Amino acid sequence: MPSGGPAPGGALSVPGGTMLVLAGYFVGDWFELAGAVVLTAGMWLVSLLTLAEVRQDGHDRPTRLLLGVSSLVLTVPMVLALSWALGEAAGLPRLPVSWMVATHGLLNAFGFALCAIGARLRLRPQPL
């Protein structure tokens, strides 16, 4: 991932958004929604930066596939997170928490995190 440009913003907005979501549990639902927006924007920025990395030469096909899946899978669970936070704040219908775990949680855990870890393990230098 590039070190300049939008990369630091993505890197900071993910933990920052996570902390805002956590604080929202204590402060209020609208604060939690703001955190979900920041977190989603950060995750989507990381996704776009990773997709840009996938397009670069130098990665083998399995690594590009893992990075691509990791990036693209983020769109669905983050939309679910935003819709849930909006529903919570505005009193609109939303998925039950059990469905959020089954969709948002599993997609992030397996589609995003596991594929990203697999790709990063493939990218690390091999011991001599």
Rosetta blueprint (number, residue, H / E / L):
1 M L
2 P L
3 S L
4 G L
5 G L
6 P L
7 A H
8 P H
9 G H
10 G H
11 A H
12 L H
13 S H
14 V H
15 P H
16 G H
17 G H
18 T H
19 M H
20 L H
21 V H
22 L H
23 A H
24 G H
25 Y H
26 F H
27 V H
28 G L
29 D H
30 W H
31 F H
32 E H
33 L H
34 A H
35 G H
36 A H
37 V H
38 V H
39 L H
40 T H
41 A H
42 G H
43 M H
44 W H
45 L H
46 V H
47 S H
48 L H
49 L H
50 T H
51 L H
52 A H
53 E H
54 V H
55 R H
56 Q L
57 D L
58 G L
59 H L
60 D L
61 R H
62 P H
63 T H
64 R H
65 L H
66 L H
67 L H
68 G H
69 V H
70 S H
71 S H
72 L H
73 V L
74 L L
75 T H
76 V H
77 P H
78 M H
79 V H
80 L H
81 A H
82 L H
83 S H
84 W H
85 A H
86 L H
87 G H
88 E H
89 A H
90 A H
91 G L
92 L L
93 P L
94 R L
95 L L
96 P L
97 V H
98 S H
99 W H
100 M H
101 V H
102 A H
103 T H
104 H H
105 G H
106 L H
107 L H
108 N H
109 A H
110 F H
111 G H
112 F H
113 A H
114 L H
115 C H
116 A H
117 I H
118 G H
119 A H
120 R H
121 L H
122 R H
123 L H
124 R L
125 P L
126 Q L
127 P L
128 L L
